[in-house]
Amino acid sequence: MSPPLYRTRTGVFLLATLCCALWGSAFPAVKSGYALLQVAPTDTASQILFAGWRFALAGAILLVTALAMKRPIMAMSRRQFGQVALLGLTQTAIQYVFFYIGLAHATGVKSSIMNATSVFFSVVLAHFIYADDRLSGRKALGCLIGFLGVVVVNLNGVAGVGFDFTLQGEGFIVIAAFVLAAASIYGKRLSRDLDSMVMTGWQLLIGGLILTA
């Protein structure tokens, strides 16, 4: 019997491509949401509320889906639930405070490019945290080329991208990318003992409720 598609190299590639497309679509979608709901760049409270509802609903839907798939959504110890709550605070609440405010003060195209720096942060942080994921010369070269690509695109001013940089705009996007990288490494550690779907559902719900509050 052949393995399921998601366990093959082709399946993993297709799923990774789908995830990249979904993550990339978040930038224009959020900008469109701001325009639709008439959220001004200076209206920080509405930006955070928008994020809170988005992630709280996403977490609730994911948990209902997990329950329908007969996954144990309550099978966590008090310690594990505290760890998932911490993940929700960092990966969803804190990260998206910076992300949504930054996105309101920068273009969607530039935000998506600046947010890509999370990959570089992940590689560097993993080097100091995981003994089996050290920063090799090839990885360092790849990070350097990628970072130079971000700089070149900013310098060229392609597709509405300029070299202007503000703390509340591009700066907040970079901070969000760093928080995402650190929280993702923490989430990877938690997923070793928890169902990743259930863990993600709870952290989205908790982080979304914090943002909404």
N, C-alpha and C positions, 0 to 999 in steps of 0.2 A: 504494500500500500504506500503510495507516494505521500510525503509530508504535506500539511496544510500550506497554502500559498504564503501565509505570513511568516512561515519558518524557512522559506527558501530565499536565496539571494535576490532573485527577481522580485519576490513579494516584499522583502525588506526595502529594496530600492523604490518600488512603487509606493509603499506606505510612507517612506521618508520624503519622497517627492510630493505626495499629497499633503503631508504636514507642512512642508515648506510653502506650498501654495496657500494653505489656510493661514499660516502665520503671516505671510506677506500680505494677504488680503485684509488683515486686521487694520493696517495703517489707513488705507483709503476708506475703509468701512467706518472707523471711528471718526475720521474727518467728516464723512457724510452724515454721521449721526449727530455731530455737533451742529452742522448746518440745518439738518432736519428739525432738531429740537431747539434751534436758535440759542445755542450755548456759546457765549462770548469767550474770547481768549482770556479775559480777566476774571471770568466767573469760575473760580477754582472749586467752590462748593458743588456746583452743578456737574463739573467734570468728574469729581470724585464720586458723586452719587450715580452718575451714568456708569462708571466703572463698577461700582458696588452692585447695582442691579444686574449688570451683565454677568458677573462672575458668580453671584449668589444663585441666579437662575441656572447657569451652566452647571454648577455643582449639584444643585437639586435634581436636574434632569439626568446627570450622570449617575447619581446614586439610585434614582428610580430605575434607570436602565440596568444597573448592576443588580438591583433587587430582582428585576424581572428575569435576569440571567441566573438567578439563584446563587448569587455570590454573597458571602456573609458580610454585610456592611457594618455590623456591630461587633464583629469578632476582633476587638482590640482591647488591650489592657489600658489601665489609666495612664501608664507611662507612654505607651504608644500613641494614645490620643493626644497627650500633651505635645509629643514630637510632631504629630500631624498639624496640630494647632499652630505650633511655631513655624512650620513650613508654610501654612496659610498666611500667617502674619508677614513673613518675609517675601515669599515667592509671589503672592498675590497682592496683599495689602500694600506693603512698603514699596515693592517694585512698581506697582501701577499708580501709586501716588505720583512718583517721579515721571512715569511713562505718559500718563494722561495730561499732566500739566505741561510737560515738554512738548508733546505732540500738538498742543494748542498754540504753541509759540514757534513751531517749526513746520516746514512742509512735510507731507507724507513721504515723498521720495527721499528727502534728506534724512528723515527720522529712520526709515527702514535701513538706510546705509549705515548710520551711526549705531543703530541697534545691533548690527552685525558684529560689533566689537565684542559682544558677549562671548563669541566663539574664542577669541583670543584670551579673554579673561579665564574662560573655562580650562583651556589648555595649561595656562600658567598655574592656576590654583590647584588643578589636579596633580601637577608635578610635586607640590608640597604636601599633598594630603594622601595620595595613593602611591604605595611603593611600586606597584606594577604599572604605573602610568606616568613614567618620567618624561621630561621634555628632552627629546632627542634633537640632534642637529637638523634632521629633516622637518620635524614639527616646528622648530624655531624658525627655519627658513620659510616654511609655509605661512606662519603667523606674520612674519616680516613682510612677505609679498602681499598678503591680504590687507595688512594695515596700510601699506603704501598705496594699495588700490583705493582705499577709503580716502586717503589724502589727495591722490590724483583726481578723483572724481570731484572732490570739493574745490580743488584749484581750477579745474576746467569749467566749472559752472554748467554742467550738463543737466538738461531737463529740469531747469528751475533750481538747481543746486548751486549755491554760491559758497564763498569762503567765509561768510559772516558766521560768527559763533557767539551765542549768548548763553549764560549760565542757566537761565530759566527755560531755554529752548533746547538746543543741542546738548548743553551740559547735563540737563536732567535726563535726557535720553541715554547718555553714556553712563550716568549713575545707575539708571534702571537696568542697563545691560550688565553692569557689574553685580548688582544685587541678584539678578536672574542667574548669572553664572554661579555665584556662591550658593544660592538656594537650590539650584539644580543638582549640584554635587551632593548637598545634604539630602535632597530627595532621593537621589540614586542610592544612598546608603540605607534610607528607610525602606525603599522598595524591595530590599533583600528579604525582609521579614513580613512585608505587608503586600496585599493584593494591590498592584499599581493602579488599577481602575478605581477601586474603593478609596485608596489613599488620595488620588487626584480629585475625586468627587468631594471628599470631606475638606481638603485644603482649599478648594475653590469656594465651597459654601462658607467656610469660616472666614476666609479672606474677604469674600464679597460682603458678608454681614458686617465685618469691621469697617470696610470702606463705606457702606451704606450708613452705618451709625455715625 
